[in-house]
């Protein structure tokens, strides 16, 4: 039986992004192995789970430990294909594979870049560290798969291997083809302590420095006296240890913002939202925007890598160029005041969103693996 190994930092990464790929390989006769730092999560379509203590940073001690663990695994098992994900999980796996010389055994190694840590306008230290690591490891990689135009162009020009572009990791059509009844909506309004006539904005995602939710809180401060009954929903784990909540209180917008924590009902939250936002500094190809496009919710987003792959300014949404709350507020207010403009953005988005659907993306990924 052929074997495939998927490597990524954490168990949860597989649950979020890779289950369809695991399923494909298992259903097509492969023994599917997964290597990740354990979170005690049951991963579907996985035959064998290997606990590798991948770090999420350049910690020398942790990376040396995970390198030794991966090297031991690769010497023990022979894989026909290794699919690497996440910056550190992908780097450690490819470095171990190089030093085990497994490509001489005809093992193919693919790295899927869900968003390089180096990007136009990004910190110089990221270019010095991460760019040079990726460039070096590309010589020992059979293919790099990118999910946005900027990463593709950089990799095509600078990396020493084949480079491909796909349209993200795909969203599951069935998950978002929901019909929510008036009764269900009313129950959701009650749970969230909001009303039907609230103007609801939403940004699903982890609350962290890169997602930059503070910019949205500052925007709410500008808008709260301009848009009656304004509400901002922020579903996602808070990685700021409560700092974001304290900041909302300090600027007087806490009553306009709902910090919802991790939610499994994002499609339902989108179904009651008037507007989707993204304040990110960088993205790979943001699923939250694809989901909003599919659900028929207009979008206002920062002009960062990933966001601008999806949103064409003033065509199917608005992009923010200055990253100021004033510009964000101005663009939001334009959509609030013009249902006709909101409909135009939604109609344009629906023309484009099909290429980001899981079935279409998965077909492309499998074509690359087979090649």
C-alpha positions as CSV (number, residue, x, y, z in Angstrom):
1,X,0.0,0.0,0.0
2,X,1.3,3.5,-0.9
3,X,1.8,5.9,2.0
4,X,1.3,9.7,2.2
5,X,2.5,11.9,5.1
6,X,0.9,15.3,5.8
7,X,2.9,17.5,8.2
8,X,1.7,20.7,9.9
9,X,2.2,22.4,13.2
10,X,-0.9,21.4,15.1
11,X,-3.7,18.9,15.0
12,X,-6.3,21.7,14.6
13,X,-4.7,22.8,11.3
14,X,-5.9,19.5,9.8
15,X,-9.4,19.9,11.1
16,X,-9.6,23.5,9.7
17,X,-8.0,22.9,6.3
18,X,-6.9,19.4,5.2
19,X,-9.7,16.9,5.9
20,X,-10.8,16.8,2.2
21,X,-7.3,16.0,1.1
22,X,-6.8,13.2,3.7
23,X,-10.2,11.8,2.7
24,X,-9.2,11.8,-1.0
25,X,-5.9,9.9,-0.4
26,X,-7.5,7.3,2.0
27,X,-10.4,6.6,-0.4
28,X,-7.8,6.1,-3.2
29,X,-5.9,3.4,-1.5
30,X,-3.2,5.3,0.4
31,X,-2.2,4.7,4.0
32,X,-2.6,8.3,5.4
33,X,-0.1,9.5,8.1
34,X,-0.3,12.8,9.9
35,X,2.6,14.5,11.7
36,X,1.7,17.4,14.1
37,X,2.0,18.6,17.6
38,X,-0.7,16.8,19.4
39,X,-3.8,18.6,20.8
40,X,-5.6,15.3,21.5
41,X,-7.9,15.9,18.6
42,X,-9.3,13.0,16.6
43,X,-8.4,13.5,12.9
44,X,-10.7,11.9,10.4
45,X,-9.3,9.8,7.5
46,X,-5.9,9.4,9.3
47,X,-4.5,5.9,9.6
48,X,-1.5,6.7,11.7
49,X,-0.8,9.8,13.8
50,X,2.7,10.9,14.7
51,X,3.3,13.4,17.5
52,X,6.0,15.9,16.4
53,X,6.7,18.8,18.7
54,X,6.7,21.5,16.0
55,X,7.3,25.0,17.3
56,X,5.5,28.1,15.9
57,X,8.6,30.2,16.1
58,X,12.3,30.1,15.5
59,X,13.0,28.6,18.9
60,X,16.3,26.7,18.5
61,X,15.6,24.1,21.3
62,X,12.1,23.2,20.1
63,X,13.1,23.1,16.4
64,X,16.1,20.8,17.1
65,X,13.8,18.5,19.0
66,X,11.2,18.4,16.3
67,X,13.9,17.9,13.6
68,X,15.2,14.9,15.5
69,X,11.7,13.4,15.8
70,X,10.9,13.9,12.2
71,X,14.3,12.5,11.0
72,X,13.6,9.4,13.1
73,X,10.1,9.0,11.6
74,X,11.4,9.4,8.0
75,X,14.1,6.8,8.6
76,X,11.5,4.3,10.0
77,X,8.8,4.8,7.4
78,X,8.9,5.1,3.6
79,X,6.4,7.6,2.1
80,X,5.6,8.0,-1.5
81,X,4.5,11.6,-1.0
82,X,5.1,14.1,1.7
83,X,2.7,17.1,1.8
84,X,4.1,19.9,4.0
85,X,2.0,22.8,5.5
86,X,2.7,25.7,7.9
87,X,6.0,27.6,7.9
88,X,7.8,25.7,10.7
89,X,6.2,22.3,10.2
90,X,7.0,22.6,6.5
91,X,10.6,23.7,7.0
92,X,11.5,21.1,9.6
93,X,9.9,18.3,7.6
94,X,11.7,19.3,4.4
95,X,15.1,19.7,6.2
96,X,14.8,16.3,7.8
97,X,13.8,14.8,4.4
98,X,16.8,16.4,2.8
99,X,19.2,15.0,5.4
100,X,17.6,11.6,5.2
101,X,18.1,11.7,1.4
102,X,14.6,10.3,0.9
103,X,14.2,11.8,-2.5
104,X,16.6,9.2,-3.8
105,X,13.9,6.7,-2.8
106,X,11.6,8.5,-5.3
107,X,9.6,10.2,-2.5
108,X,7.9,13.4,-3.7
109,X,7.8,16.4,-1.5
110,X,5.3,19.2,-1.9
111,X,5.1,22.4,0.2
112,X,1.7,24.2,0.4
113,X,2.4,27.9,1.3
114,X,-0.8,29.1,3.1
115,X,0.8,32.6,3.1
116,X,4.6,33.2,3.2
117,X,5.8,35.1,6.4
118,X,7.6,37.5,4.0
119,X,5.5,39.9,1.9
120,X,5.6,43.3,0.2
121,X,5.9,45.9,2.9
122,X,6.5,43.3,5.6
123,X,9.3,43.5,8.3
124,X,12.9,43.2,7.0
125,X,13.6,40.5,9.6
126,X,11.0,38.3,8.0
127,X,12.7,38.6,4.6
128,X,16.1,37.9,6.2
129,X,14.9,34.8,8.1
130,X,11.9,33.3,6.4
131,X,12.7,34.2,2.8
132,X,16.2,32.7,2.9
133,X,14.9,29.5,4.6
134,X,12.3,29.0,1.9
135,X,14.7,29.7,-0.9
136,X,17.2,27.2,0.5
137,X,14.6,24.5,1.1
138,X,13.0,25.0,-2.3
139,X,16.0,23.1,-3.9
140,X,14.8,20.0,-2.0
141,X,11.1,20.4,-2.7
142,X,9.5,19.0,-5.8
143,X,6.7,21.6,-5.9
144,X,5.5,24.7,-4.1
145,X,1.8,25.4,-4.1
146,X,0.8,29.0,-3.4
147,X,-2.7,30.4,-2.8
148,X,-2.3,34.1,-3.8
149,X,-0.8,36.1,-6.6
150,X,1.9,37.8,-4.6
151,X,3.3,34.6,-3.1
152,X,3.1,32.9,-6.6
153,X,5.1,35.7,-8.3
154,X,7.8,35.7,-5.6
155,X,8.1,32.0,-5.6
156,X,8.1,31.8,-9.4
157,X,10.9,34.3,-9.6
158,X,13.0,33.3,-6.6
159,X,12.4,29.7,-5.7
160,X,14.3,26.8,-7.3
161,X,11.5,24.4,-8.0
162,X,8.1,24.1,-9.8
163,X,5.5,26.6,-8.5
164,X,1.8,26.4,-8.8
165,X,-1.1,28.7,-7.9
166,X,-4.5,27.5,-6.6
167,X,-7.5,29.4,-5.4
168,X,-7.1,29.0,-1.7
169,X,-8.0,25.8,0.2
170,X,-11.7,25.8,-0.8
171,X,-14.9,26.3,1.1
172,X,-17.5,23.5,1.5
173,X,-20.6,24.5,-0.4
174,X,-22.8,22.2,1.8
175,X,-21.7,24.0,4.9
176,X,-22.9,27.4,3.6
177,X,-26.0,26.3,1.7
178,X,-28.1,26.8,4.8
179,X,-31.7,27.9,5.1
180,X,-32.2,29.7,8.4
181,X,-35.8,30.2,9.4
182,X,-37.2,33.4,11.0
183,X,-37.5,31.5,14.2
184,X,-33.9,30.4,14.2
185,X,-32.8,34.0,13.4
186,X,-34.9,35.3,16.3
187,X,-33.2,32.7,18.6
188,X,-29.8,33.9,17.4
189,X,-30.7,37.6,18.0
190,X,-31.8,36.7,21.5
191,X,-28.6,34.7,22.2
192,X,-26.4,37.5,21.1
193,X,-28.6,40.2,22.7
194,X,-29.1,42.1,19.5
195,X,-32.2,43.1,17.5
196,X,-33.3,42.6,13.9
197,X,-32.9,46.3,13.2
198,X,-29.2,46.4,14.3
199,X,-26.7,47.1,11.6
200,X,-24.5,44.1,12.0
201,X,-20.8,43.9,10.9
202,X,-18.7,40.8,11.3
203,X,-15.1,39.7,11.2
204,X,-14.6,36.0,12.0
205,X,-11.1,34.9,12.9
206,X,-8.6,34.6,15.7
207,X,-8.2,37.9,17.6
208,X,-4.5,38.6,17.3
209,X,-2.0,41.3,16.1
210,X,-2.0,40.3,12.5
211,X,-5.8,40.3,12.2
212,X,-5.6,43.8,13.7
213,X,-9.0,44.0,15.3
214,X,-8.0,47.2,17.1
215,X,-8.4,49.0,13.8
216,X,-12.0,47.9,13.7
217,X,-12.6,49.0,17.3
218,X,-11.2,52.5,16.3
219,X,-13.5,52.4,13.3
220,X,-16.6,51.7,15.5
221,X,-15.6,54.7,17.6
222,X,-15.8,56.9,14.5
223,X,-19.1,55.3,13.3
224,X,-21.1,54.8,16.5
225,X,-22.8,58.2,16.2
226,X,-23.3,58.0,12.4
227,X,-24.9,54.5,12.1
228,X,-27.8,53.9,14.5
229,X,-27.7,50.6,16.3
230,X,-24.3,49.6,15.0
231,X,-23.0,46.2,16.2
232,X,-19.6,44.5,15.5
233,X,-19.4,40.7,15.9
234,X,-16.0,39.2,16.5
235,X,-16.2,35.4,16.6
236,X,-12.9,33.8,17.3
237,X,-10.5,32.8,20.0
238,X,-8.9,35.8,21.8
239,X,-5.1,35.4,21.7
240,X,-4.5,38.8,23.3
241,X,-5.3,37.5,26.8
242,X,-8.1,40.0,27.2
243,X,-6.2,43.1,26.0
244,X,-8.6,43.6,23.1
245,X,-11.6,43.7,25.4
246,X,-9.8,46.1,27.7
247,X,-9.0,48.3,24.7
248,X,-12.7,48.3,23.6
249,X,-13.7,49.5,27.1
250,X,-10.9,52.2,27.2
251,X,-12.2,53.9,24.0
252,X,-15.9,53.5,24.9
253,X,-17.1,51.0,22.3
254,X,-17.5,47.8,24.4
255,X,-21.3,48.1,24.2
256,X,-21.1,48.1,20.4
257,X,-18.9,45.0,20.1
258,X,-19.7,41.3,20.8
259,X,-16.6,39.2,21.5
260,X,-18.1,35.7,20.8
261,X,-15.1,33.4,21.3
262,X,-14.8,30.3,19.1
263,X,-18.0,29.6,17.1
264,X,-19.0,26.7,14.9
265,X,-22.0,28.6,13.4
266,X,-20.2,31.2,11.3
267,X,-22.6,30.6,8.4
268,X,-25.5,31.5,10.6
269,X,-23.7,34.6,11.9
270,X,-23.1,35.6,8.3
271,X,-26.8,35.1,7.4
272,X,-27.8,37.9,9.9
273,X,-24.9,40.2,9.0
274,X,-25.2,43.3,6.9
275,X,-21.4,43.7,6.2
276,X,-18.3,41.6,6.4
277,X,-14.9,43.2,7.4
278,X,-11.3,42.3,7.4
279,X,-8.6,44.5,9.1
280,X,-5.7,42.0,8.5
281,X,-2.1,43.1,7.9
282,X,-1.5,40.0,5.7
283,X,-3.4,37.0,4.6
284,X,-2.8,33.8,2.6
285,X,-6.2,33.7,0.9
286,X,-8.8,34.6,3.6
287,X,-11.5,32.0,3.9
288,X,-13.7,34.5,5.9
289,X,-13.9,36.8,2.8
290,X,-14.7,33.9,0.5
291,X,-17.4,32.7,2.9
292,X,-18.9,36.2,3.0
293,X,-18.9,36.4,-0.8
294,X,-20.6,33.1,-1.0
295,X,-23.2,34.0,1.6
296,X,-24.1,37.3,-0.2
297,X,-22.6,39.7,2.3
298,X,-20.7,42.8,1.0
299,X,-17.1,43.2,2.1
300,X,-14.8,46.1,3.2
301,X,-11.2,44.9,3.7
302,X,-7.7,46.2,4.0
303,X,-5.6,46.2,0.9
304,X,-3.2,43.5,2.0
305,X,-1.9,40.3,0.3
306,X,-4.7,37.8,0.1
307,X,-7.5,40.3,0.6
308,X,-6.8,42.0,-2.7
309,X,-6.8,38.7,-4.5
310,X,-10.5,38.5,-3.7
311,X,-11.8,42.1,-3.5
312,X,-11.4,44.4,-6.5
313,X,-11.9,47.9,-5.1
314,X,-15.2,49.5,-6.0
315,X,-16.1,46.4,-8.1
316,X,-17.1,43.7,-5.7
317,X,-16.3,45.5,-2.4
318,X,-14.1,48.2,-1.0
319,X,-10.4,48.0,-0.2
320,X,-8.8,50.3,2.5
321,X,-5.5,51.8,1.4
322,X,-4.5,54.0,4.4
323,X,-5.3,51.6,7.2
324,X,-7.0,54.4,9.1
325,X,-10.3,54.2,11.0
326,X,-11.4,57.3,9.1
327,X,-11.1,55.6,5.7
328,X,-12.7,52.4,7.0
329,X,-15.6,54.3,8.4
330,X,-16.1,56.3,5.2
331,X,-16.3,53.1,3.1
332,X,-18.6,51.4,5.5
333,X,-20.9,54.4,5.6
334,X,-21.1,54.4,1.8
335,X,-22.4,50.8,1.8
336,X,-24.8,51.5,4.8
337,X,-26.3,54.5,2.9
338,X,-26.7,52.7,-0.4
339,X,-28.4,49.3,-0.6
340,X,-28.0,49.6,-4.4
341,X,-24.2,49.7,-3.9
342,X,-24.3,46.8,-1.5
343,X,-26.3,44.7,-4.0
344,X,-23.9,45.5,-6.8
345,X,-20.9,44.3,-4.7
346,X,-22.8,41.1,-3.8
347,X,-23.8,40.4,-7.4
348,X,-20.2,40.8,-8.6
349,X,-18.8,38.6,-5.9
350,X,-21.2,35.8,-6.7
351,X,-19.9,35.8,-10.3
352,X,-16.4,35.0,-9.1
353,X,-16.8,32.8,-6.0
354,X,-17.2,29.5,-7.7
355,X,-13.5,29.0,-8.3
356,X,-13.0,29.1,-4.6
357,X,-15.4,26.3,-3.9
358,X,-13.8,23.1,-2.4
359,X,-14.6,20.7,-5.2
360,X,-12.9,23.0,-7.8
361,X,-9.9,23.7,-5.6
362,X,-9.5,20.0,-4.6
363,X,-9.5,19.0,-8.3
364,X,-6.6,21.4,-8.9
365,X,-4.6,20.2,-5.9
366,X,-5.0,16.6,-6.8
367,X,-3.9,17.3,-10.4
368,X,-0.7,18.8,-9.0
369,X,-0.1,15.8,-6.7
370,X,-0.6,13.4,-9.5
371,X,1.7,15.3,-11.8
